[in-house]
């Protein structure tokens, strides 16, 4: 059988021909910029004048930069709240929409719309909803006798407001992923459990959760990486304020690179972010052996 899978000489040639555009695109569009960022991180470069070698100076500055430390804390706060909450809510939503409901297709489409909507447009809409004087949320608070909240101009509420929007924006993606996982579970598992006298909660924990773990693993890792790279909503809604309370690592990289023209320093921050994401992803990947169940 192995001999039948071997490619002939002419087939190998065409294989590389068809793979060439993808390989070239990865080298130029992905690997190239990463290697360039590594090199630039060891320089002082303001884009206008030629770069000068700085050694580990940029990385040493990071260790003493209080704003960078705050950006790491803000990013950890955003990821640590948004990812688990969106995972739980998306799973619950998928379970509801997996039922035989009237107009269920319309509901699935409505919940998926934020995923394909422009982040800029969505951020503008949420900015209007969060407005202190005329926003929809404060209008609802006033209608029940509560004081309005300065959602985007308060150091206490700005990051929670960004997180709420982030959760809302990822629910549709999680719903689709979990729906696929739920519909792949054979009904015979539930039928056997009912015969054995298992109630709904027991069926959920003993059947649904273990068999949905591949979908949970995929969604969690993809959402975690996306959350670390959150930028557009913060740029549109808060510009990292107030008082850097919503300045994440990616936004701080942008600010240093394209507003302060400290390309070397921004590249060093980008490398640190890359290493954090890589380490967390590898740890999470290794942990899948202990809890992810693949139904053969």
N, C-alpha and C positions, 0 to 999 in steps of 0.2 A: 504493500500500500504506500509505503514511503516513496518508492520509486515513482508511483503514479502522481505524487504531489510535487515532484521535482520539476522545475521549469526548464524548458529547453533554452538553448542559447539565444535564439531569436525572441522568445517570450520574455527572457530577462531584459533584453534590450528595450522592448516596448514597455515593460514594467517601469524601468527607470525613466523612460521618456514621459510617461503619464504622471509619475511621481515628482518629476523635476520641478514643475511650477509650485507645488506645495512645499517641497524642500527648500527651494530658493526663497519663497515667501517667508518661511520660518526663520531662515538664516538672516535675511535682510530685515524683516519686520519684527522679529522677536529676539533672537540671539544677538544680533548686531547691536541694537540699542542697549541691551543688558551689559555687554562687554564695554560699550562706549561709556555707560554710566559708571562702571567700575573704574575705568581709566580716569574719567573726569573727577571722580571723588577724591583723587590724590592730587588735585590741582586747585589753584585759585584762579577762577575764570569769571569775568564779568560780561562775556559774550563780545564785547567791543574790542578789548585788548587781547593779545595772545595769552593763553594760559601759562601759568608758572607752576612748577612742581612744589607741592606743599607737604608731601609725605603723608603722615598720619595726622596732620594738623586739624583737618576737618572732623575727623572722628574724635579727637581730643576735645574739640569745641562742643561736640554733641553731649559729652558727659557732664559739661558744666553749663548747659543751656537750659534754664528753667522752663522756657516756653516749649522746648522739645519734650521735656519730661511731662509737662501738662498735656501736650498733644498725645503722648503715649497713653496717659491715664484716660483722656477723653475717648480715644479709640477703643481702649479696653472696655470702658463703660458702655459705649455704643454696641460693640460686638457682643459683650457679655449679657446684655439685656435683649437686644433686638433678635439675635439668632435663636436662642431657646424659646422666647415667647412666640415668635413667628412660626417656629416649628410646631409647637403645641396647637396653636390656633389653626394653622393650615391643615394639620391632621384632623382636627375636629370638624373643620369645614368640609374636608374631603369625605369624611364619614357621613355627614348629613347629606351631601350632594350625591352620595353613592346609593341613596335610597330611591325607590320608585316614587318620585314626586311629580306633581303636575308642573309642566314648563321647566323641568330640571335643566334642559339644555340651555334655556335662556339664562338661568341663574349661573350656570358654569361660565357662560360667555361673559356675563356682567362682572363676575369676580376676576376673570382673567384679563379684562381690558386694561387695568393699570400696568400690567407687565409690558404691553405693547405700546403704551402711551409715552409721549415724550417726557423725559424727566424734567426738562425745563418748564414745560407747560404745567405739569403736575405740581411742581414746586411753586409756581406762581399762584395756582389755585389754592394751595394750602397756605401760602402767605396771606392771601385774602381771608381765608377762614380763621387764621390766627390773629388777624389785626385786632388791636385792643379796642379801638373806637367803633368800628363798623363790622368786625368779623362775625361770622356765623356762630362760632363757639361761644364767644362772649355774649352774643345776643341770647343764646340759650341759657347761659348762666344768669344773665339779668332777669330773664323771664321766670326763673325759679327763686329769685331774691338773693342771688349770690353776687359777690363783687367780681368784676372782670379781671382777667389774668393777662399780664404782659408776657404772652407766650414767647415771643422772639426777642424781647429786649430785657429779659430777666435772666440773671445768671443761674437762677434756680430752675427755671422752666424751659430755657432754650433747648438744651440737649434732650430732655424728655419729649419736647415737641418734635424734634427731628427724628427721634426714635419711633414715635407713633406713626409718623408719615412713612418711615422705612418699613415698619411692620405691615402697614396697609399696602404698600407697593409690592411686597413679596408674597402676600397671601395667595394670589392667583397662581404664581409659579409653583408654590408648594402644593396647592390644591391639585394641579394637574399631575404632578409627580406622585402624590399619594393616591390619587384616584387610580392611576395605572397600577400601583402596587396592590391596592385593595381588590381591584377587579381581576388580578392574577391569582388570588387565593381561591383554591378549589372549594366549591360549596360543600363537598363531602366532609371536609374538616369540621365545619359547623354542624352538619347533620349528625356526625358521630358524637360530637360534644353534647348536643341536645339529648341524644339517646342515653348518654351517660349521666344526664341530669345537671349539666353545667348551666349556670345562669348567664345573663348577658355580660356582666362584669367579668366573670371568669373566662368567657369566650374571648373577650377583648384582650385580657392580659395573657392568656395562655395560647391563643391562636393568632389574633390580629397583630398584636405588637411584635411577637417573634418573626412572623412572616413578612412584616412590613419593614423590618430593620434594613434591608438593602436600600429601600427608598429613603428611609431616615438617614442612613449613612451618606447617600449621594446628595440629598438636599442640604444636610447640615454642612458638609464640606464646601459645597458650591456657595451657599449663602454666607458662610464665614469668610471666604475669600472676597466675595463681593462687598461685604460689610467693611472689611479692612480698607477697601478702595473707594469708599463713599466720598464723593466730591461735589457733584452737581447740586444736590439739594442744599448743602451747606453754603456753597458759593452764591446761590440765588437767594437764599432765605436769611442768612445771618452774616455771611462773610467772616466766619470764624468767631464772631462776637456773641454776646458782649463780654469784654475783658477776656478774650480767648476761651470762653467757656464751651464753645463748639468747634474750636480749632483741633482738627484731627491730624494725623500724620500726613495724609495725602494733601490736605489743604495747606499745611505748613510747608510741605515740599513745593507746592505751587507758588506760595507766597515768596519763598526764598529764591526760587528759580526765575519767575516771570514778573515779579514786582520789585524785588531787591537785586536781581541779576547776580545772585551768588550761586552760580551753577555748580561749582565744586562742592559747596556746603549742602546744596539741595540733593546732589547725587549721592553724597554720603548718607543722608537721611533715607533716600530711596533704597540704598543697599541694605540699611538696617531694617527697613520695612520688609524688603524681600526676604531677608533671613528669618525674621519673625514669622512670616506667613509660611515659609518653607518648613521651619522646625515644627510649628503647630500642625501643619498638614501631614508631615511624616509621622508625628506622634499619633495623630488621630488615625492615620492609615494603618499603623501597626496595631492599634487597639481594636480594629474591626474583627480580628481573629477571635476576640473574647466575647463579642456580643452580637455580631452580624450573623444571621441565619440564612443560608442559601438553600432554598427548597429545590432539591434535585427531583 
